[in-house]
Amino acid sequence: PHPGHKIYPYLLRNQKIQEVNQVWSTDITYIRMRHEWLYLVAIMDWMSRFILSFKLSTTLEVDFCIRALKRALAIGTPQDL
């Protein structure tokens, strides 16, 4: 890695994922359209691999991520939250 890039520890290294709602993850991906980009955020439960929520946006403003998180929290709650 580049010397200026911080390396963060992998906090789940020794975790055994054994239950639904034990660990959630989120990611954003870029989708190229003909004349613009769309941004897709998804929140997934690691045990079930179920997509709890997703949202599309034409910008990377935080609002669509917050809406996706609120929708996921309406379905379930990760442990230790």
URRANOR-V431333 format. One record per residue. N is the residue number from 1. SS is DSSP state (helix for helix, strand for strand, loop for the rest). Layout:
[[N,SS] [N,SS]]
This chain:
[[1,loop] [2,loop] [3,loop] [4,loop] [5,loop] [6,loop] [7,loop] [8,loop] [9,loop] [10,loop] [11,loop] [12,loop] [13,loop] [14,loop] [15,loop] [16,loop] [17,loop] [18,loop] [19,loop] [20,loop] [21,loop] [22,loop] [23,loop] [24,strand] [25,strand] [26,strand] [27,strand] [28,strand] [29,strand] [30,strand] [31,strand] [32,strand] [33,loop] [34,loop] [35,loop] [36,loop] [37,strand] [38,strand] [39,strand] [40,strand] [41,strand] [42,strand] [43,strand] [44,strand] [45,strand] [46,loop] [47,loop] [48,loop] [49,loop] [50,loop] [51,strand] [52,strand] [53,strand] [54,strand] [55,strand] [56,strand] [57,strand] [58,loop] [59,loop] [60,loop] [61,loop] [62,loop] [63,helix] [64,helix] [65,helix] [66,helix] [67,helix] [68,helix] [69,helix] [70,helix] [71,helix] [72,helix] [73,helix] [74,helix] [75,helix] [76,loop] [77,loop] [78,loop] [79,loop] [80,loop] [81,loop]]
